[in-house]
Amino acid sequence: MLKRKIYDKLLDWKNRKSRECLLVQGARQIGKTFIIEEFGRREYESYVYLNFYRNPEHKRIFEGSLEAEEIYKKISLYVRNVRFLEKETLIFLDEIQDCPNARTALKFLAIDDRYDVIASGSMLGLCYKEMASIPVGYERSMEMYSLDFEEYLWAVGRTPSAIQALRGFFERKEKVDAGIHEHFMTLLREYLVVGGMPEVVNTLLKTNNYQEVHATQKKIMESYREDIKHYATAASRQKIGECYLSIPRQLAKEYTKFQYKIVGKEGNARRYENCLNWLVDAGMIKLCVNVSTPQFPLVAYEKPDQFKAYVTDIGLLASLCGYDTQAALLKDTLTGPAKGGIYENLVFDMLTKRGLGLNYFKNDKNTQEIEFLLVRDGAVIPIEVKSKRGATVSLNHFMEEFAPPYAYKLVAGNVGVSDAKITLPLYMAMFL
């Protein structure tokens, strides 16, 4: 079993909740069903599982009255060996996007409050299936991602104590021993190629074969294409695919913003904007918006028409670039702008999975670009990403002009401190 951080969040919800159901959202195949099932079996005396996709007859439970007592009666008719034990029962409503009435019923189940209820669904379905009524105030949402880098390290056998020891170097701003540094850079390159999709990680663990890893990633991409066919309108299906497949090309251009002309001929916002939003709603990509001024609060200075798009699982991005590119990333022989773009996506992936909100900064003269900005204690902190060692002209100018309390430079090299500029190995992005 892959250890996931969300398990502790589920426990916290169980121990703290007050008349609210939990909705776990996320892209397809990130492990939502597996971890919630495991949680239900471990933490409750009684566990009830409904899957509206695999068992369409379960939808009948939510036809007619949505009063809690009626729903429990119908569950007992459709599910064998059901036991309802007050405060010791978890009801798991999986693929809830295929049963809009069940989403509406969460309000009544929350008000009843005898049993815990978790619903799960793909962000695609939850956004694009019509819901009769959203249970505002009775539903707590929790977003789930594929494995982050720390979870990947657990999966490949690195202990929490070993990671904590590495964290010590970060906290002390102390140079990491050369052997340890190279070891974690190798693991980071592996994560760059494999990513965090549970099925892909398990493929690596079972086969230790990167061709098999790539094949599993291709299978997942095919399932995403099927989702596009299922949920998107006929007129937008091809354009959605074009947007997604353009991201490696966008990143390789060292682009300052997402460019619709790279997507396709006669590409413009009018043609592709809704398709890009569809991918965001599906959890397949996230956007990072430019700011006119790097000042707190960043949201006040956002330029909504200037943004970058990043794939939400770094392994899937690598697979889009092809197996030969994945092999070059593993061997650290890839050169050129594409490498920089892939590593930029990697850092974005690592930071957003930590729950950090990010922007970027590109001045009007196009003479200064900072890959990421985050806010700490009301201060704007710049982050520059380098896939190799190199000068940081933009970061130096930024620090001179805006005087942040400190700045991060993420590189392939080791830890270093120069005045307010802190240089860190790329793998330490998991500690920011």
C-alpha positions in Angstrom: 0.0 0.0 0.0 1.3 3.4 -0.9 1.4 5.8 2.1 -0.6 9.0 1.4 -0.7 12.2 3.3 -4.4 12.6 2.7 -5.1 9.7 5.1 -4.2 12.0 8.1 -6.5 14.7 6.7 -9.3 12.1 6.6 -8.6 11.3 10.2 -8.7 14.9 11.1 -12.0 15.3 9.4 -13.4 12.3 11.3 -12.2 13.6 14.7 -13.3 17.2 14.1 -16.3 17.1 11.9 -19.6 18.7 12.8 -22.6 17.8 10.6 -20.7 17.9 7.3 -20.1 15.3 4.7 -16.7 15.2 3.0 -16.3 15.6 -0.8 -12.9 14.4 -2.1 -12.2 15.8 -5.5 -9.4 15.2 -7.9 -8.3 14.1 -11.4 -8.9 10.6 -12.5 -6.7 7.7 -11.3 -4.9 9.6 -8.5 -6.0 7.0 -5.8 -9.1 8.5 -4.3 -11.1 5.3 -4.2 -8.3 3.2 -2.8 -7.3 5.5 0.1 -10.9 6.1 1.2 -11.7 2.4 1.1 -8.7 1.7 3.2 -9.7 4.5 5.6 -13.2 3.1 5.9 -12.1 -0.4 6.7 -9.4 0.7 9.2 -11.2 3.4 11.1 -14.8 2.3 11.3 -16.6 -0.8 12.6 -19.0 -0.7 9.7 -18.2 0.4 6.1 -20.8 0.8 3.3 -19.6 1.3 -0.3 -21.7 2.5 -3.2 -20.2 3.0 -6.7 -22.5 4.7 -9.1 -20.4 4.0 -12.1 -19.8 0.3 -11.6 -23.2 -0.3 -10.1 -25.7 2.0 -11.8 -28.6 0.3 -9.9 -27.3 2.2 -6.8 -28.7 5.4 -8.3 -32.2 4.1 -7.5 -31.4 4.6 -3.8 -31.6 8.3 -4.4 -34.8 8.4 -6.4 -37.8 9.8 -4.7 -37.5 11.0 -1.2 -34.0 12.1 -0.1 -34.7 12.0 3.6 -31.9 10.3 5.4 -34.1 7.5 6.9 -35.4 6.6 3.5 -31.9 6.5 2.0 -30.7 4.1 4.7 -33.6 1.8 4.1 -32.9 1.7 0.4 -29.2 1.1 1.0 -30.1 -2.0 3.1 -32.1 -3.3 0.1 -29.4 -2.8 -2.5 -26.2 -3.7 -0.5 -25.7 -7.0 1.2 -24.7 -7.4 4.9 -25.1 -3.7 5.7 -24.8 -2.7 9.4 -25.6 0.8 10.5 -23.8 1.6 13.8 -24.2 5.1 15.0 -21.0 7.1 15.0 -19.1 3.9 13.8 -20.3 3.7 10.2 -18.7 5.2 7.1 -20.9 5.5 4.0 -18.7 6.0 0.9 -20.4 7.4 -2.2 -18.0 6.8 -5.1 -18.2 8.3 -8.6 -20.9 10.7 -7.2 -20.8 12.7 -10.4 -22.9 9.9 -12.0 -25.7 10.4 -9.5 -26.6 14.1 -9.1 -29.3 13.3 -6.6 -26.8 11.7 -4.3 -24.8 15.0 -4.3 -28.0 16.8 -3.3 -28.7 14.2 -0.6 -25.5 15.1 1.2 -27.4 17.9 2.9 -29.9 15.5 4.4 -27.3 13.0 5.4 -25.3 15.7 7.1 -28.3 17.0 9.1 -29.1 13.5 10.2 -25.4 13.1 11.3 -25.7 9.5 12.6 -23.2 8.1 10.2 -20.1 9.6 8.5 -20.4 10.2 4.7 -17.6 10.6 2.2 -18.3 11.3 -1.4 -15.7 11.1 -4.2 -15.7 12.0 -7.8 -13.5 13.2 -10.7 -13.4 17.0 -10.9 -14.5 16.5 -14.5 -17.8 15.0 -13.6 -18.5 17.3 -10.7 -18.1 20.3 -12.9 -19.8 19.0 -16.0 -22.7 17.0 -14.6 -25.8 18.9 -13.8 -26.5 19.0 -10.1 -30.0 19.5 -8.9 -28.8 21.3 -5.8 -25.3 21.8 -4.2 -25.4 21.2 -0.4 -23.8 24.4 0.6 -22.9 24.5 4.3 -23.2 20.7 4.6 -20.3 19.6 2.4 -16.6 20.1 3.0 -14.4 19.8 -0.1 -10.9 18.3 -0.1 -8.7 18.2 -3.2 -6.4 15.3 -3.8 -3.4 15.0 -6.0 -1.1 12.3 -7.3 1.8 11.4 -5.1 4.1 14.3 -4.2 7.8 13.9 -4.1 7.9 13.0 -0.4 5.2 10.3 -0.9 7.2 9.0 -3.8 10.3 8.8 -1.6 8.3 6.7 1.0 7.1 4.5 -1.9 10.7 3.7 -3.0 11.8 2.9 0.5 13.2 6.1 2.0 12.2 6.4 5.6 10.6 9.5 7.2 13.7 9.7 9.5 15.9 9.9 6.4 13.8 12.7 4.9 13.8 14.5 8.2 17.6 14.3 8.3 17.6 15.9 4.8 15.2 18.5 6.1 17.8 19.4 8.8 20.2 20.5 6.0 17.5 22.7 4.6 16.7 24.3 8.0 20.3 24.9 8.9 21.1 26.1 5.3 24.0 23.7 5.4 25.6 22.0 2.4 24.5 18.4 1.9 27.2 15.7 1.8 28.1 15.1 -1.8 27.0 11.4 -1.8 23.6 12.2 -0.2 23.1 15.1 -2.6 23.7 13.0 -5.7 21.5 10.2 -4.3 18.5 12.6 -3.9 19.1 14.2 -7.3 18.9 10.8 -8.8 15.7 10.1 -7.0 14.3 13.5 -8.2 15.1 12.6 -11.8 13.3 9.3 -11.3 10.3 11.2 -9.9 10.5 13.6 -12.9 10.0 10.6 -15.2 7.6 8.5 -13.1 5.5 11.1 -11.5 3.0 10.4 -8.8 0.1 8.5 -10.4 -0.3 5.4 -8.1 -0.6 2.9 -10.9 2.6 4.2 -12.5 4.5 4.2 -9.2 3.3 0.6 -8.6 4.4 -0.4 -12.1 7.9 0.9 -11.3 8.0 -1.0 -7.9 6.8 -4.2 -9.5 8.8 -4.2 -12.7 11.7 -1.7 -12.3 11.3 -1.2 -16.0 10.8 2.4 -17.3 9.4 1.1 -20.6 6.6 -0.4 -18.6 6.3 2.9 -16.7 5.8 4.7 -20.0 3.3 2.1 -21.2 1.2 2.6 -18.0 1.3 6.4 -18.5 0.1 6.0 -22.1 -2.8 3.9 -20.8 -3.7 6.7 -18.3 -3.6 9.2 -21.1 -5.9 7.1 -23.1 -8.4 7.0 -20.2 -8.2 10.8 -20.1 -9.1 10.9 -23.8 -12.1 8.7 -23.1 -13.1 11.2 -20.4 -12.9 14.0 -22.9 -15.2 12.1 -25.2 -17.6 11.4 -22.3 -17.9 14.8 -20.7 -16.9 17.4 -23.4 -19.1 18.6 -26.2 -18.5 17.2 -29.6 -17.4 20.7 -30.8 -14.7 21.0 -28.2 -13.2 17.5 -27.9 -10.5 18.0 -30.5 -9.6 21.5 -29.2 -9.3 20.3 -25.6 -6.8 17.6 -26.7 -4.9 20.2 -28.8 -4.6 22.5 -25.7 -3.2 19.7 -23.5 -0.8 18.4 -26.1 0.6 21.9 -26.7 1.9 22.3 -23.2 5.3 20.6 -23.9 5.7 22.9 -26.8 4.7 25.9 -24.7 7.3 25.0 -22.1 10.0 24.4 -24.6 9.5 27.9 -26.0 10.6 29.4 -22.7 7.4 31.2 -23.0 6.4 34.2 -20.9 2.7 33.3 -21.1 0.4 30.7 -22.6 0.2 31.4 -26.4 -2.9 30.2 -28.2 -1.1 30.4 -31.5 1.1 27.5 -30.4 -2.0 25.3 -29.9 -3.1 25.4 -33.5 -3.5 27.4 -36.7 -5.4 30.6 -36.2 -5.3 29.9 -32.4 -6.7 32.6 -30.2 -8.5 33.0 -26.9 -11.9 32.9 -28.4 -11.3 29.6 -30.0 -9.4 27.8 -27.1 -10.1 29.6 -23.8 -13.1 27.5 -22.8 -11.1 24.3 -23.6 -8.3 25.4 -21.4 -10.7 26.1 -18.6 -12.1 22.6 -19.1 -8.7 21.1 -18.5 -8.4 23.1 -15.3 -11.8 21.9 -14.1 -10.7 18.3 -15.0 -7.7 18.6 -12.7 -5.3 17.9 -15.6 -3.6 21.3 -15.6 -3.2 24.3 -13.3 -2.6 27.9 -14.3 0.0 30.3 -12.9 -0.9 34.0 -13.4 1.5 36.9 -14.0 1.4 39.9 -11.7 2.0 43.5 -12.8 3.7 44.3 -9.5 5.2 41.8 -7.0 3.6 43.2 -4.0 1.3 41.8 -1.3 -1.5 40.9 -1.9 -0.5 39.4 -5.2 -4.1 38.8 -6.2 -4.6 42.6 -6.4 -2.0 42.8 -9.2 -2.8 39.7 -11.2 -3.1 40.0 -15.0 -5.7 37.4 -15.9 -4.9 37.3 -19.6 -1.2 36.5 -18.9 -0.7 33.0 -17.5 1.3 29.8 -17.8 -0.2 26.3 -17.9 1.4 23.3 -16.1 0.5 19.6 -16.1 -0.6 18.5 -12.7 1.5 15.3 -12.7 5.1 15.7 -13.8 5.4 12.1 -15.0 2.5 12.6 -17.4 4.2 15.7 -18.8 7.5 13.7 -19.3 5.5 10.9 -21.0 4.0 13.5 -23.4 7.5 14.3 -24.5 8.2 10.7 -25.4 10.2 7.8 -24.0 13.5 9.0 -25.5 13.1 12.3 -23.6 12.3 10.3 -20.4 15.4 8.3 -20.9 17.5 11.4 -21.4 16.0 13.0 -18.2 17.0 9.9 -16.2 20.5 10.0 -17.5 20.7 13.8 -17.1 21.7 14.2 -20.7 18.9 16.4 -21.9 19.8 19.9 -23.0 18.1 22.9 -24.4 15.0 25.0 -23.5 12.8 21.9 -23.1 14.8 20.7 -20.1 14.3 24.0 -18.4 10.5 24.0 -19.0 10.2 20.5 -17.7 12.0 21.3 -14.5 9.9 24.5 -14.1 6.8 22.3 -14.3 8.4 19.9 -11.7 8.9 22.7 -9.2 5.3 24.0 -9.8 4.0 20.5 -9.3 6.0 20.1 -6.0 4.9 23.5 -4.6 1.2 23.3 -5.5 0.9 19.8 -4.0 2.1 21.5 -0.7 -0.9 23.8 -1.0 1.0 26.9 -2.0 -0.6 29.5 -4.1 1.8 30.7 -6.8 2.2 33.6 -9.3 5.0 34.6 -11.6 6.5 38.0 -12.5 7.4 39.2 -16.0 7.9 43.0 -16.3 6.5 44.9 -19.2 9.9 45.3 -20.8 10.4 41.5 -20.9 13.8 42.1 -19.3 13.0 40.4 -16.0 11.3 37.1 -15.2 10.9 35.3 -12.0 9.4 31.8 -12.3 7.4 31.8 -9.1 6.3 34.1 -6.3 4.8 33.0 -3.1 3.6 34.9 0.0 5.1 34.3 3.5 4.0 36.4 6.5 2.8 39.2 4.2 6.0 39.3 2.2 6.5 38.3 -1.5 9.2 35.7 -1.9 10.7 35.1 -5.3 11.8 31.6 -6.5 14.1 31.1 -9.5 14.4 27.7 -11.1 17.5 26.5 -12.9 17.8 23.0 -14.3 21.6 23.4 -14.2 24.1 25.7 -12.6 24.0 29.2 -13.9 23.8 33.0 -13.3 20.6 34.5 -11.8 20.5 37.9 -13.5 16.7 38.3 -13.2 16.7 37.3 -9.5 19.6 39.7 -8.7 17.7 42.6 -10.4 14.5 41.6 -8.6 16.2 41.7 -5.2 17.8 45.1 -5.9 14.5 46.6 -7.0 12.0 45.1 -4.6 14.2 44.1 -1.6 12.4 40.9 -0.5 13.5 39.6 2.9 15.0 36.6 1.2 14.8 34.7 -2.1 15.2 31.1 -3.3 17.3 29.8 -6.2 16.5 26.2 -6.9 19.4 24.4 -8.8 20.9 21.1 -9.6 23.8 22.1 -7.3 24.1 22.2 -3.5 23.0 24.5 -0.7 24.5 28.0 -0.5 23.7 31.3 1.1 24.7 34.7 -0.3 23.2 37.6 1.7 19.4 37.2 1.3 19.7 34.8 -1.6 19.3 31.1 -0.6 20.5 28.5 -3.1 18.9 25.1 -2.7 19.0 21.8 -4.5 15.9 21.2 -6.6 14.7 18.4 -4.4 14.4 20.7 -1.4 11.4 22.4 -3.1 9.4 19.8 -1.0 10.4 21.7 2.1 9.4 25.2 1.0 
